[in-house]
């Protein structure tokens, strides 16, 4: 049996091992690389120890102080929760005996009227226009009245006829009286009968009555003529009071009819001017005649027009619960115009005591409006109050406080009734 023998491979030479382990790269990069350094196990162990030491130091330096600070904070928080809350308190300050209120109003003329004609005719001329200031009795327009002139002429003729009738009746009356006197003498001598005497007496009475009727007719005609003359005087349209013409509704030749169907002018008295405001119910009792008022309009910023309360309605409007108030403002320069929107500031006396507190002291919640009061034992209690006026940074309390209470300056919903607090000094 033939045995197979393994071929014997000669061991590579040292030069050959180097060639396989590190090829010569001199030809590739131009220089020979140094031999790689060998790290001993001792150095490796030492390096690991150093790294672990550095990490441990960083851990001790960074984490441990944070843990200590967190622990201290937890302890401080627990101590703070265990202690009573510190709060600031204020004492209610008694409010002023008066307070100001600003109300919107409307400027109106002291007197204002629309002028109509009392005579039928045509406008002959007009003397004033809008914006003109007129005096009482000044002529505004002239109206031609041809129909009225004819009526006056007719009434004058009828008056003359009535006067002539009076003369005629008087003459007849005198004749009747003279005849009656003669018949009385004749009857006394028996020359005239009793019937003839009675007839003459009756005729004399009739003639006296005729005189009275004629005189009454004269008076009637004179009254009619005076009425027409009065109407004729209305042909000259005059101003009923001094003021300013605010509207002209006629031109020359326009037909005007007696009555209120054809207005001629609109006249208004502007000095002083009236400003009407509606005062709410809570302030109405303090409004009295003679109260000083400051009126301002946005067209004149920074300027205050001084006025006084002239009168009030004396009763509240049931729909708005407000008191209509008239304020009179002097307007000699005519700066204020009728129809202007104005604001009136009134300083009204307060009929009851009020206390002023910071707005932050008021707490509004499910129980209503109240303030938190610190009781003598150091506990907190919510006290209901009624706010009369909100001034922005502060409020005025009309009821619920008596003065002298220690009220939390900054109310907190988290403080329940009975919570003990510490007052900050």
C-alpha positions in Angstrom: 0.0 0.0 0.0 1.4 3.2 -1.1 1.3 6.1 1.5 0.8 9.6 0.5 3.3 12.0 2.0 2.6 15.6 2.7 4.7 18.0 0.7 7.2 19.8 2.9 7.0 23.6 2.5 10.1 25.4 3.6 9.6 28.1 6.2 9.7 31.6 4.8 12.7 33.5 5.4 12.8 36.6 7.6 13.0 38.9 4.8 10.0 37.4 3.2 7.9 37.8 6.4 8.7 41.5 6.5 7.8 41.9 3.0 4.4 40.3 3.6 3.9 42.2 7.0 4.8 45.6 5.8 5.1 46.3 2.1 7.6 48.8 1.1 5.9 52.0 0.4 8.9 54.1 -0.2 8.3 54.0 -3.8 4.6 55.0 -3.4 4.9 58.0 -1.0 8.5 58.9 -1.3 9.7 58.0 2.2 9.7 55.1 4.6 7.1 54.8 7.4 8.3 54.2 10.9 7.4 51.1 12.7 4.1 51.1 14.6 4.5 51.7 18.4 3.4 48.9 20.6 1.2 49.7 23.7 1.9 47.7 26.7 -0.8 46.3 28.9 0.5 48.3 31.9 0.1 51.6 30.1 -3.4 50.6 28.9 -4.5 49.8 32.4 -3.1 53.0 33.7 -4.9 55.0 31.0 -8.2 53.4 31.9 -7.7 54.2 35.6 -7.0 57.9 34.7 -10.2 58.1 32.6 -12.3 56.5 35.3 -10.8 58.9 37.9 -11.6 61.9 35.7 -15.2 60.8 35.2 -15.6 60.2 39.0 -14.3 63.7 39.7 -16.7 65.3 37.2 -19.6 63.4 38.8 -18.6 64.5 42.3 -18.1 68.1 41.2 -21.3 68.4 39.1 -24.0 66.1 40.5 -23.4 66.3 44.2 -23.8 70.1 44.5 -27.0 69.9 42.5 -28.4 67.2 44.8 -27.5 69.3 47.8 -29.2 72.4 46.3 -32.3 70.4 45.5 -32.4 69.0 48.9 -32.0 72.5 50.5 -34.8 73.9 48.2 -37.1 71.1 49.2 -36.4 71.8 52.8 -37.0 75.6 52.4 -40.2 75.0 50.5 -41.5 72.7 53.1 -40.6 75.2 55.8 -42.4 78.0 53.9 -45.5 75.9 53.5 -45.4 75.1 57.2 -45.1 78.8 58.1 -48.1 81.3 57.7 -48.3 83.3 54.5 -46.9 86.9 54.7 -49.3 89.5 53.4 -49.5 93.3 53.0 -52.5 95.1 54.5 -54.0 98.6 54.0 -56.4 100.6 56.1 -59.5 101.9 54.2 -59.2 105.6 53.7 -62.3 107.7 54.1 -63.3 109.1 50.7 -63.9 112.8 49.9 -67.3 114.3 50.7 -67.8 115.0 47.0 -67.2 113.2 43.8 -67.1 114.2 40.2 -69.2 112.8 37.4 -68.9 113.5 33.7 -72.1 113.1 31.6 -72.8 113.5 27.8 -75.1 116.3 26.8 -76.5 118.3 23.9 -76.3 122.0 23.5 -79.5 123.8 22.6 -80.5 127.5 22.2 -82.0 129.3 25.2 -84.9 130.3 23.0 -85.7 128.9 19.5 -88.6 129.5 17.3 -89.8 129.2 13.7 -91.3 132.5 12.4 -94.5 132.2 10.2 -96.6 134.8 8.5 -99.9 136.0 9.9 -100.8 137.8 6.6 -101.5 136.4 3.2 -99.4 137.8 0.4 -96.1 137.8 -1.5 -92.6 138.4 -0.1 -91.6 141.9 -1.2 -88.1 141.8 0.4 -86.1 140.0 3.2 -83.6 141.9 5.3 -81.6 139.2 7.1 -80.0 135.9 6.2 -78.6 132.9 8.1 -75.9 133.8 10.7 -77.1 137.4 11.1 -77.6 138.6 14.6 -80.8 140.5 15.1 -82.4 142.6 17.9 -85.9 142.3 19.3 -88.3 144.1 17.0 -85.9 144.3 14.0 -87.5 143.9 10.6 -86.8 140.6 9.0 -89.0 140.7 5.8 -91.8 142.7 4.2 -94.9 141.1 2.6 -97.2 142.6 0.0 -100.9 142.1 0.9 -103.1 143.2 -2.0 -106.1 141.2 -0.8 -105.8 142.5 2.7 -105.5 146.1 1.4 -108.8 145.7 -0.4 -110.4 144.3 2.7 -109.2 147.3 4.7 -110.6 149.7 2.1 -114.0 147.9 2.2 -114.0 147.9 6.0 -113.2 151.7 6.0 -116.1 152.4 3.7 -118.5 150.3 5.8 -117.4 152.2 8.9 -118.1 155.5 7.2 -121.6 154.1 6.3 -122.2 153.1 9.8 -121.2 156.5 11.1 -123.7 158.1 8.7 -126.4 155.7 9.9 -125.7 156.9 13.4 -126.2 160.5 12.4 -129.4 159.6 10.6 -130.8 157.6 13.5 -129.9 160.4 15.9 -131.8 163.0 13.8 -134.9 160.7 13.7 -134.6 160.2 17.4 -134.5 164.0 18.0 -137.5 164.5 15.8 -139.5 161.8 17.6 -138.7 163.3 21.0 -139.8 166.8 19.8 -143.0 165.5 18.4 -143.7 163.6 21.6 -143.2 166.8 23.6 -145.7 168.6 21.4 -148.3 165.9 21.7 -148.0 165.9 25.5 -149.0 169.6 25.5 -151.8 169.0 23.1 -153.1 166.0 25.1 -153.0 168.2 28.2 -155.2 170.8 26.5 -157.5 168.1 25.0 -156.5 168.7 21.4 -154.8 165.2 21.0 -156.1 161.8 21.9 -154.5 159.4 24.2 -153.8 157.0 21.3 -151.9 159.6 19.3 -149.8 160.4 22.4 -149.0 156.7 22.8 -148.0 156.3 19.2 -145.6 159.3 19.4 -144.1 157.9 22.6 -143.5 154.4 21.0 -142.0 156.1 17.9 -139.6 158.0 20.1 -138.5 154.8 21.8 -138.0 153.1 18.4 -135.8 156.0 17.2 -133.7 155.8 20.4 -133.2 152.1 19.8 -132.2 152.8 16.2 -129.5 155.1 17.4 -128.2 152.4 19.7 -128.1 149.9 16.9 -126.4 152.3 14.6 -123.8 153.1 17.2 -123.2 149.3 17.8 -122.7 148.9 14.1 -120.1 151.6 14.2 -118.3 149.8 17.0 -118.4 146.5 15.1 -117.0 148.1 11.9 -114.3 149.8 13.8 -113.3 146.5 15.5 -113.2 144.8 12.1 -111.1 147.5 10.7 -108.8 147.3 13.7 -108.4 143.5 13.1 -107.5 144.0 9.5 -105.1 146.7 10.5 -103.5 144.3 13.0 -103.1 141.8 10.2 -101.7 144.5 8.0 -99.0 145.1 10.7 -97.9 141.5 10.3 -96.9 142.2 6.8 -93.8 143.5 8.4 -92.1 140.4 9.9 -90.1 141.3 13.0 -87.8 139.4 15.4 -89.7 138.4 18.6 -86.4 138.3 20.6 -82.7 139.0 20.1 -80.8 136.1 18.6 -79.3 134.6 15.5 -81.0 133.7 12.3 -80.3 129.9 11.8 -82.5 129.4 8.7 -84.2 131.4 5.9 -86.9 129.6 3.9 -88.2 132.4 1.7 -87.2 134.4 -1.4 -88.7 137.5 -3.1 -92.0 136.9 -4.8 -92.7 133.7 -2.8 -96.4 133.3 -1.8 -97.0 133.1 1.9 -100.2 132.0 3.6 -101.3 132.8 7.1 -100.6 129.8 9.4 -97.8 127.3 10.0 -97.7 125.9 6.5 -95.1 128.3 5.1 -92.2 129.0 7.5 -90.2 132.2 6.9 -87.2 132.1 9.3 -85.8 130.1 12.2 -84.4 132.2 15.1 -82.4 131.1 18.1 -81.0 132.9 21.2 -77.4 131.6 21.7 -76.3 133.5 24.7 -76.5 131.9 27.2 -76.7 128.4 25.8 -78.5 125.5 27.4 -76.9 122.0 27.8 -79.2 119.2 28.7 -77.7 116.1 30.5 -79.4 113.0 32.0 -78.1 112.4 35.6 -78.3 108.8 36.8 -80.3 107.9 39.8 -77.4 107.4 42.2 -76.2 111.0 41.6 -79.6 112.7 41.1 -80.1 113.7 44.8 -76.9 115.8 44.7 -78.0 117.9 41.7 -79.4 121.3 42.8 -80.0 124.6 41.1 -76.9 126.9 41.2 -74.4 124.0 41.1 -71.2 124.9 39.2 -70.5 122.8 36.1 -67.6 122.6 33.7 -68.6 122.0 30.1 -66.2 120.9 27.4 -66.5 120.1 23.7 -64.0 118.2 21.6 -63.7 121.0 19.1 -62.0 123.1 21.8 -59.6 120.7 23.5 -58.3 122.0 26.8 -60.9 124.7 27.2 -63.6 124.5 29.9 -66.8 126.5 29.6 -68.2 127.4 33.0 -71.9 127.0 33.6 -74.4 126.5 36.4 -77.4 124.2 36.8 -80.5 126.2 36.0 -83.2 123.6 36.8 -84.0 119.9 36.9 -87.0 118.0 35.9 -87.8 117.1 39.5 -88.6 113.5 38.5 -86.8 110.6 37.1 -87.5 109.2 33.6 -89.1 105.8 34.4 -87.6 104.3 31.3 -83.9 105.4 31.8 -84.0 106.2 35.6 -82.3 109.5 34.9 -82.9 113.1 35.9 -83.1 115.6 33.0 -81.0 118.6 34.0 -80.6 122.0 32.3 -77.2 123.7 32.5 -76.8 127.3 31.3 -73.4 128.3 29.8 -72.5 131.9 28.9 -71.7 132.1 25.2 -70.8 135.7 24.4 -68.4 134.9 21.6 -70.7 132.3 20.0 -68.1 129.5 20.1 -70.7 127.0 21.3 -73.3 126.1 18.6 -76.7 124.5 19.1 -76.7 120.8 18.4 -73.1 120.3 19.6 -72.2 117.2 21.6 -70.8 118.3 25.0 -69.5 116.7 28.2 -70.5 118.2 31.5 -68.4 117.6 34.6 -70.4 118.0 37.9 -68.9 117.8 41.4 -71.6 116.3 43.5 -71.7 116.0 47.3 -71.7 112.4 48.6 -74.8 111.7 50.8 -73.0 109.0 52.8 -69.5 107.9 53.9 -67.3 106.1 51.4 -64.0 104.3 51.8 -61.2 104.2 49.2 -59.1 101.1 48.6 -56.7 99.9 45.9 -58.4 98.1 43.1 -56.2 95.1 43.8 -57.9 94.6 47.2 -61.2 93.8 45.6 -62.0 90.1 45.0 -64.8 89.1 42.6 -65.9 85.5 42.7 -68.9 83.2 43.1 -69.8 84.9 46.4 -69.9 88.3 44.7 -67.7 91.3 45.3 -65.7 91.5 48.5 -62.4 92.2 50.3 -60.3 90.0 52.5 -60.0 91.3 56.0 -57.4 90.2 58.6 -59.1 89.6 61.9 -57.5 90.3 65.3 -56.5 86.6 65.6 -54.6 86.7 62.3 -57.1 84.8 60.2 -58.5 85.9 56.9 -62.2 86.6 56.3 -63.9 87.6 53.0 -66.2 90.6 53.7 -68.9 91.5 51.0 -68.8 95.2 49.9 -70.6 97.4 47.5 -68.6 99.5 45.0 -69.9 103.0 44.4 -67.3 104.3 42.0 -64.4 102.7 40.1 -61.6 105.2 39.8 -59.2 102.8 37.9 -56.3 102.4 40.3 -58.7 102.6 43.3 -62.3 102.0 44.1 -64.8 103.7 46.5 -66.7 101.4 48.8 -70.1 102.6 49.9 -71.0 99.8 52.3 -69.5 96.8 54.0 -66.7 98.6 55.8 -66.6 100.8 58.9 -63.0 102.0 58.7 -60.0 100.7 60.6 -60.1 97.2 59.1 -56.9 95.6 57.9 -57.6 94.7 54.3 -55.3 92.6 52.2 -53.6 94.9 49.6 -53.5 92.1 47.1 -56.4 89.8 47.4 -55.8 86.1 46.7 -58.5 83.5 45.8 -56.2 80.8 47.3 -56.6 82.2 50.9 -59.7 80.6 52.3 -61.6 82.0 55.2 -59.9 81.1 58.5 -56.4 80.9 57.0 -53.7 82.3 59.3 -51.5 84.9 57.8 -48.5 87.0 58.9 -48.6 90.7 58.3 -45.5 92.0 56.6 -44.1 95.0 58.4 
